[in-house]
Amino acid sequence: FFLALVATHDTSIATMADQPPPAAVEAASAAADDLSSKVASMNVAGSSEGGSGGKSGGKKKKGGGGGGGGNNGNNNNNNNSSSKKAPPPPPREWTPEMQADYDRILSVGEECISATELRGLITAKGRGSDHAAGFNLYDGFEPSGRMHIAQGVFKAMNVNKCTSDGTNSTFVFWVADWFALMNDKMGGDLSKIQIVGQYLIEVWKAAGMDLTNVVFKWASDEITNNADRYWPTMLDVARRFNITRIKKCCQIMGRLEGSLTSAQVLYPLMQCTDVFFLRADICQLGVDQRKVNMLAREYCDAARIKRKPIILSHHMLYGLKAGQEKMSKSDPDSAVFMEDTVEDVERKIMAAYCPSRAEAAASTEGEADNATTDDAGKESMHLTEDTLKNPCLDYIEHIILSPPGATFTVGSTTYTDFPTIKAAFVEGIISESDLKRGLIDELNQLLDPVRKHFAEDERARGLLEQVRQFKRETAAAAGSSGSGSGGGAGTAQPAQTRRLNLVELGKVQPNCHLVLAPMPSVRPTLQEALDTLDQLKAKAKSTAADTAEGDLVLFLSDWTAKVCNAVDADAKAIDAYYTILLTSLKSLDAELMARVSIIRQSDAVLSDPSNYWISVINVGRHFMLDDVMGDTLQDNDCVGNVIGRLMLVGDVMGLEPASIALPARSAESATIHTLIGRYFHEKLAGMSTPSTMLVESPSLALQEAKESDAHKTENDEYFLLDDPKVHGKSKMKKAFCEPGNVEFCPPIVVSFAFADGGEIAISRSEENGGDVTYTQQADMEADFQSGALHPGDLKAAAFGIMVTTLTRLADGIKADPDTAKAGKCLKQAEKKAAKSKKGGGKK
């Protein structure tokens, strides 16, 4: 792919600092501060807090303040002055220097959301405040080897404006080396990628960026070292948006909505996460990144984060050719690049598109279709109307005249403002040739210090030569791989598969049999437990030999449950569900469960997070979004479901099982089976594809399916794992049991599912046929169909079986304090969900 996908698109790609590789990179701020933590707390639970003394999004407690006052308003009537809330400090005076900072920073953006918030930020953290760390601005980039003038000179000018002396600000750049690794840049060699990053540092130094208040964070270090904070936040972002909303961010990737891979849905979520991970007060990226930055603000609303990041979107420079909405690294003639020679600059500018009047034929790429399509990938990257779309004038306005006091000279005339230059050109006072000659002179003056630096500085010269060598090697490898279909010395070898390897880490035995635990709910059902046991038993039934101890694996997908919004992504409720499920499974079949290894997804992932998430993203890169959505997901569904399916394939890669059991009744099983089979077959030639078993468990439904939800009484439709034993009789008494109907007869099915020893004894008087014992379900069904077995006698036997089963479950829960506590936790979660539903979804 052409991937400026993850941190930012190439046209909004920022900069790196003159610093050693990741291990030596310092934090942007020595300590978290109150405002930043509210804007961008990495703790999902904590990030939902509002102002002190009150719940986020809700009303503050009367007189509650910072705590200790209690909920009783009468406490505020005490005469103890120490209990009174301290008055807020008087507002800071808005000084001319603060106004200058505000104007200078605002000039960077083609749009600011919002200017009022920017003023408030400067007041709270800016010049003259008592805030030691000041405020943070953020941009990011992927080291890919080339830098055009927008990334080099234009970005340097904007950074200098935002971090001018005394502003009390820090520009944080996200060096997306980890993402470059995922996208196989520089052959997937992280050391080479970091050398490219160091080369870019030298470019920015020479281009005049003041690095005094600039900090660079390397993704390879930051995400890996903080995986337990970064990835849960990403999952929380994903669970709050539907697929349609994330598709609207496709412009950041230079893609159309209908051509997205599933990984290209993951990247906007990660970029949104970066904003909070880096504690950004201001997102200072290009207009092409606007939609994902707005996603960050929408996430604040959803997660009830009080302070939103300010969006300061800079202008996107046109490409030099007619109709090019932006520059492109893949087209060397679409832009002036920082390493261009004097001759390169002259050739490109003299050939550049330079109209003096609007031309219909020169409409920008993608714009022609805007009238007939809503595809976000075709939307314009410019927020201001420009009928000329002249790239030469664009360079003059946004690069040459960007620094304060800058001028532009054409022939013997020097201009100080852009409107005058544009008017003179449109009116013919300035000819196209003269305009271009003046622009060439100005550009070469900007690039000369860069050329000189790489010619005279030994370190910079060495880095440039290494980068050029990397490019030659990459081009040679690409040429060799495309020169024929056979192998040979010149053929590029496939990169080693990056994945979690739980066998190598000693977490599981080789060739295990894998079962995925059900998705958590606030009401764990007996059906879910039966399905799980049957899936665990499926391997033993499929082989002649008994399974070895420990080679059965039950996988608890707690992070997938979070991203799929199970039990409202409540971590405590998710854990509680699994606790009750495991205790119940042991109560129902202790011998089997003694042979089962329990693996929790979050623990497995955190044992090697980099390789795991690289594998997940690579799965996403392989499949189109429609493939992962299958027939069961629609655009209005939560995008977390897409992420969950990608994670599932990554989980299977990490476990490397010989077999997987999936519930046959689940609509998702077919899609999951297809994704796993295809990926192993198409991308993992060195690994054996696990066999998939679709396991059909008997249905424990007690009532026929009802057409209308209004007639449902869920309490009587199925058994719960925490049902009291009396429900064994009461629910079975109400169970559907039509005489002679064996197509749907819950008492027969449930009885054989839980009968000890597989025998069901029916007690009845001699005149009604006497006692009878059934060992085969078919025999019981035959008698029931013929009328030889009466529904009352059948239900009487079923009563006893279910009372015994529920007693066993209840005893297991009661015997374990943690499970008993888990039951209470789920009850609370259920009440919370009911209250939220009653209140229209408000929390």
GIQUINOR-V244314 format. One line per field, one symbol per residue. ss: DSSP state (h for helix, s for strand, l for the rest). Layout:
BEGIN
ss=???
END
This chain:
BEGIN
ss=lllllllllhhhlllllllllhhhlllllllllhhhhhhhlllhhhhllllllslllllsllllllllllllhhhhhlllhhhllllllllllllhhhhhhhhhhhllllssslhhhhhhhhhhhlllllllllsssssssllllllshhhhhhhhhhhhhhllllllssssssslhhhhhhllhhhhlhhhhhhhhhhhhhhhhhhllllllssssshhhhhhhlhhhhhhhhhhhhhllshhhhhllhhhhlllhhhlslhhhhhhhhhhhhhhhllllssllshhhhhhhhhhhhhhhhhllllllssssslllllllllllllllllhhhllsllllhhhhhhhhhlllllllllhhhllllhhhllllllhhhllllllllllllhhhhhhhhhhlllllllsssllsssllhhhhhhhhhlllllhhhhhhhhhhhhhhhhhhhhhhhhhlhhhhhhhhhhhhhhhhhhhhhhhhlllllllllllllllllllllllllllllllssssllllllllshhhhhhhhhhhhhhhhhlllllllllssssslhhhhhhllhhhhlhhhhhhhhhhhhhhhhhhlhhhhllssssshhhhhhllhhhhhhhhhhhhhhlshhhhhllllllllslhhhhhhhhhhhhhhhhlllssssslllllhhhhhhhhhhhhhhhlllllllssssslllllllllllllhhhllhhhlllsllllllhhhhhhhhlllllllllllhhhhhhhhhlhhhlssslllhhhlllsssllhhhhhhhhhhllllhhhhhhhhhhhhhhhhhhhhhhhhhlhhhhhhhhhhhhhhhhhhhhhhlllll
END
